[in-house]
């Protein structure tokens, strides 16, 4: 991905937020922003990136939308006047809050949780429909219809472009946090493509979570999610080799880890765990802190990690939590225990991570043929090229040892 493409991805949700705030029509604004982004991909390589690319995109999108409104005005003058009067009365929102407001808007209670998450990943996270479909394990056409219906529901609900009141904000917070977590996760491990990481998405998720933490400084789960992102993203520089190849946690050069981010994350999670009620993001952040505070992989306190996953399992039915719990159990009690736990996991049938973990545990147990089989099975199921290369390489290395 070029620097210009990276810039457009980062600016897209900010531009969309500004245009929605100005015009009030989510679906029309998104169409106009897409046109502006396309115009940028055509013109910027020839003319150069403007001094203020965000303002350029907003201007082009607003002009396209204004032209559309003028065309509609000829057909529906009376309706347009009423809409304009309503928009004039809408409260202004500070520019820097636009994306956060857009985030809460996409998580409107008029939408089902799955539709809200999908719409937000598209509008705020900048993910393609194919990437979102992959995250939800559904066909792309199905996801396209879901997003289209969600945009229409937002349009017809007449929701104002502003941060919701505290009670309403609280009702939407769980969906908002889940969306931010998914955006970060897609940035940390891209589900498709040639790159292992999508730094634009990870950075945007951290930025938005910081903004949310500023709005809700006493919320333990908001702080926990921010800590989790910081502690996880701190390993970014060590996760890939010189050619973009995947380097697993146990083999990473920990001198490359961002100690400043780790310090901030540890301080955040230490403070939030003392607030009282503990949620899943706080527990995940605590687990990440245990990993990050180990100076060497062999110094990792797997007993503590296993205990934390035990608590997390009791408050969550997430199969990924079960998967990670099985890994921790294998590190403490041996690979046989981990493999037994994997057999009991439901909800991950066909997911490459289940095969990848099973392969790793078979390798730990010395069962190389079974490990090769599952490494290759995992490789055939992932859409991430770096992950596929890593998994096939592991299988080849084990095959060489057998030979």
HELIX and SHEET records of a PDB file:
HELIX    1   1 UNK A    3  UNK A   23  1                                  21    
HELIX    2   2 UNK A   26  UNK A   47  1                                  22    
HELIX    3   3 UNK A   53  UNK A   75  1                                  23    
HELIX    4   4 UNK A   77  UNK A   89  1                                  13    
HELIX    5   5 UNK A   95  UNK A   97  5                                   3    
HELIX    6   6 UNK A   98  UNK A  106  1                                   9    
HELIX    7   7 UNK A  113  UNK A  123  1                                  11    
HELIX    8   8 UNK A  129  UNK A  136  1                                   8    
HELIX    9   9 UNK A  140  UNK A  157  1                                  18    
HELIX   10  10 UNK A  166  UNK A  188  1                                  23    
HELIX   11  11 UNK A  199  UNK A  215  1                                  17    
HELIX   12  12 UNK A  220  UNK A  233  1                                  14    
HELIX   13  13 UNK A  236  UNK A  238  5                                   3    
HELIX   14  14 UNK A  249  UNK A  251  5                                   3    
HELIX   15  15 UNK A  254  UNK A  256  5                                   3    
HELIX   16  16 UNK A  259  UNK A  273  1                                  15    
HELIX   17  17 UNK A  280  UNK A  292  1                                  13    
HELIX   18  18 UNK A  297  UNK A  299  5                                   3    
HELIX   19  19 UNK A  302  UNK A  315  1                                  14    
HELIX   20  20 UNK A  319  UNK A  333  1                                  15    
HELIX   21  21 UNK A  335  UNK A  343  1                                   9    
HELIX   22  22 UNK A  352  UNK A  364  1                                  13    
HELIX   23  23 UNK A  368  UNK A  381  1                                  14    
HELIX   24  24 UNK A  385  UNK A  402  1                                  18    
SHEET    1   A 2 UNK A 192  UNK A 193  0                                        
SHEET    2   A 2 UNK A 383  UNK A 384  1                                        
END                                                                             
